[in-house]
Amino acid sequence: MAGLNVSLSFFFATFALCEAARRASKALLPVGAYEGFAREVVGAVQLGACCLEMRTLVELGPWAGGFGPDLLLTLLFLLFLAHGATLDGALANPTVSLQEFLMAEASLPGTLLKLAAQGLGMQAACTLTHLCWAWELSDLHLLQSLMAQSCSSALRTTVPHGALVEAACAFCFHLILLHLRHSPPAYRVPAVALLVTVTAYTAGPFTSAFFNPALAASVTFGCSGHTLLEYAQVYWLGPLTGMVLAVLLHQGRLPRLFQRNLFYIQKNKYRAPRGKPAPASGDTQTPAKGSSGRDPGRSSVEGPHSS
């Protein structure tokens, strides 16, 4: 249990330091610089460091610490609850930033700045986490520090299957985000945390279920076993494809590229009243005077003689 206590202390320290950095940058920087860059850097550091430590518990915990899957999944769920409550609107995921761009909710320069901030934050998280592991505060950190020089790949299946798994995870993740984006955080944060936990349980044995290109690039792209192109197909192209499909299914179009709905026929909400058809020209003649009192039988008799 000593290893678990050290990992829990690592999580608490990461959240505390990142929260302090958020408050300091919010107080010192302009609003645009904070929301467009600093907030994303700090959010990526927080997410990346916690995911790296969590990966250590998942890979080494069962045989070095006796941790069961129920403990690890519960801890993962609680971590993403805490992330949702403390990220202060940071996305910390390149595909979510690109989703905002495709939804015409963010500009191209702002999106590129967020992507750069997320990549920088993930690299900083890797550097700081490896530095903490080098202190060897627990047996898990000692083992992880020794294994860090020759890390094992997170991709434990074929490249096409791995790309399909990452695309499916990203599709479900972005579809839930789109569906709940206007919901209160009290509903959205637990739903996203539960989804991440379920996908980690089902897809984790195949690809580690990153569906975050920046996180995957910083964690597993340097590991042996696959080429850079194969990693890019799985961890970049897969999540990007899943995100685009989720936006298409939810919106029926890509608002940044298409104005017309590609899938769904939009009907008018209000139906125009249907007017009566205009009478024909022959029916507009008024009957002759006294015709209403004329006997029908008499009319039929006089008809032939009138000609």
N, C-alpha and C positions, 0 to 999 in steps of 0.2 A: 504493500500500500504506500510505501515511501515514494515510489516512482509516480504514483497517481497524485500524491500530494504536491510533488514538485511540478507536475504538469498543470495542476489546478492553480498553483501559485503563478506559473508562467502565464496562464490565461488572464488571471486577475491583473497582473502587472502590465500585460499588453493593453488591456482595456483602459486601465488607469492612465498609462502614458499617452495613449492615443487620444483619450478624452482631454487631457491637459494640452496636448498639441493642438487639438481642434479649438479649444477655447482661446488659446494664445493667438493662433492665426486669425481667428474671427475678430479678435480685439485689435490686432495690429495691421491687418491687411484690408484693402477695400473689398466691398461685397463681391464684385466681379472676380477679383483674383482669388478670393476664398472659395466661392462656389464653383468656379471653373477649373481651379487647379489644386489649391492646398487641400480642400476637403476630399478630393479624389485621391491625392497622394496618401493622406492619413488613413482614409478608409481602406485603400489597397494594402497598406502596411498591416493594419489590424486584421483584415481578412486573410492575407497571405501567411502571416506569422501563426495565427490560430490554426489554419488548415495544415501547415507543416507540422506543428506539434500534434495535431489530431492524427495525422498520417503516421507519425511515430507510434502513437498508442495503438492504432489499428494493426500496424505491421508487426510490432514487437511486443505489444501488450499481452496478447493471448498466451504466448509461450514464455515470456520473460517476467510477466507480472500477474498472469492468471486472470486477465480481464475477459469477461464474457461479452458476447455481442449485445446483450440487453443493456449493459452498462455503457458501452461505446455508443450505441444508438441514442440512448437517453442523453448522454453528454453532447452528442452532435446536435440534437434537437435544441437543447438549452443554449448552446453556443450561437445558433442561428437566431434564436429568440433575442439573445443579447445583441447580436449584430443588427437586427432590424430595429431595435430600440435605441441604438447609440450611433449609427452611421450618419445621422443628421442629413439624410437625403443623398448621401454619396452612393454612386452606382457600383463602383469597384468591379465592374465587369464590362469588357469591351462590347460584347454583343448587346447588352442593355443600352449602352450609349448609341450604338448603331441602330437599335430599334427606335430610339427617340428621334434619330435623324430621318429614318424612313417614314416615321409618323409625322414628319414636318413639325416636330416640337423643339428642334434644336438646329442651329446653323452648322455649316460645314467647319468653319474655324473653331467654334466651340467644341464640336465633336472631336476634332483632331487634337485639341488641347487636352480634353479629358482622356483620350486614348494614350497620349504621351504620359500624363500624370499617373494613370493606372499601371502602365509598364514600369515607370520609375518606382512607384510604390511597391510593386511586387518584387523587384530586384532588391530594394532596400530591406524588405521583409526577409528575403532569403539570407542576405548578408548578416542581419542582426540575429536571426534565429540560429544560424550556424555558429555565430560567435557565442551565443548562450549555450549551445550544445558543447562547445569546446571547454566550458567550465566544468563539465562532468558532474553536475549536481545530483544526478541519480544514475542508476545502472542503465536505464533506458537511454539517457543522454550519452552515456559512455559508449554504448553499442551504436547509437546513431552517429556519433562523431567518428567512430571507426569505419562505419559503413558509408559515410558521406563521400569518401574518395572514389568509391566504385558503387554508385547507387544503381538500384535495379529499376527497370522501366515500369511505369504504371500501366503500359499497354500490354495486356496478357491475353490477347486474342489476335485474330487476323486484322489486317488494316481495313478491309471493307466492312467487316463486322463491327470493328471499333468505331468507325465513322458513323455507321448506322445507329449504334448505341448512343453516341454523343449527340447525334442529331435528334434522336427520340427524346433524350433527357432535356435538351434545350427547347424542343418543341413544347413539351409539357410545362416547362418552367416559364417560358415567355407567354404561353397561352393563359396561365394562371395570373401572371403579372398584368396582362392586358385586361383580363376580366375583372381584376380587383384593384385596378389603378386608381379608381375614384372611391374605393371603400375606405372606411376608417382604419388606422393602423392596428387597432385592437382586433380586427378580423384579418387584415392582410398579412401581418407579421407571423402569427401562428400558422396560417395556411401555407405560406412560403417555407417556413421552417419544417413543417410536416412533409411537404413535397420534397425538400432537399434530403430529409432523412430517409424517405421511402426510395428515392432514386439512388441514394448512396448504398442502401441495402440491396437493391436489385441489380444495379449496374456497376457497383463498386468492384466486384471480382473481375470484371472485364477491362474497364478503362479507368477505374477510380472515380468515375462520374464527376469530372471537373466541370464540364460545360461552361468553362471560363477560360478563354484563350490566353489571357495574361497569366493566370495562375498556373495553367498547364505548362506554358513556356518556361516559367521560372522554376518549376518543380521537376519536370521530367524530360525536357528537351535535351539536357546535357547528359542524360543517362544512356548507357550502351544498350544495344539490342535492336534499335531501329534507326533509320536515317532521318535527317531533318525533314525531308519531303514527306515521309510516311507519318511523322508526328504532326506535320502541318495539315495533312489530309484528315487526320482523325480529330485533332483538338482545335483546329481553326476552321477548316471547311465544314466539318460536321455540325458544330454549334451554330455557325453562320447560316447554314441551310435550314436547320431547325427553326431558327429565329424568323427567317423570311417566310417560311411556310406558316408559322403561327400568326404573323401579321396578315398574311393573305387570307387565312381562314377566318380571322377575327374581323378584319375590315373589308374583305372582298377585293382589296386593291392595296397597292403601295402608295400611300398619299403623296410621298415625295416625287414619285415618278408618274403616277396615273391619277387623273381626275375622275374617270369613269369607273364604276364598279365592274369588276371583271367576272365576278361569280354570281352575285345576287341581283335580282331585279327589284329595284326600289319602287314601291307603289306609293301613290299620293295618299297622305294621311286623311285628307278631307275629300270626299267624293262630291263632285259638282251635281246639283239637282238636275234631274232629267226632265226637260220640258215636253209638253204635248206636241205631237206633229201638227204642222199647219194644214188646214183643210185645202182640198183641191180647188182649182179655179171654177169648176162646174158646180161645186157644192155651195158656193158663196151667194148664189142667186136667191133672193127672198121670194117666197111663194106669192102668187097673185092674190089680190084682195078677195076675200070671201072664199078662198080655196080651202081654208081650214074648216068652213062649215059645209063644204060640198060633200054630197053623198058619194062614197067610193064607187058604188054601183053605177051611178049616173056617169061618172067620169069615164068608166070603162065602156059605156055604151056610146058616148059621144065621140070618143076618140077616133074611130074610123071615118065618121062623117066629116070631121074637120079637115081632112085632107082633100 
